[in-house]
Amino acid sequence: MGELSKLPNIGDKLEVQLVEVGIETIEQLKKVGSKQAWLAINAIDNSACINRLCAIEGAIQGIRWHSLSNEVKNELKEFYNTVK
């Protein structure tokens, strides 16, 4: 696959979805941020879950999403709950 799949948490399916919404590079992903990237994916795939949001944030931080701080996880969960 492409450049994005080199990041942690970004598998083939998520990379395809990111490209579909116009995010093709690591720099673009970092600039857009996890919340906006997830919102764009959610617009084309309403099965996008909290884990996908955390995966994107982990990819931006360069870590497995399970290793995100509790503070970040809670912030993402709040965001997810307001949108869903």
Buried (B, 14 or more C-beta within 10 A) or exposed (E): EBBBBEBBBBEEEBBEBBBEBEBBEBEBBBEBEBBBBBBBBBEEBEEBBBEBBBBBBBBBBEBEBEEBEEEBBEBBEEBBEEEE
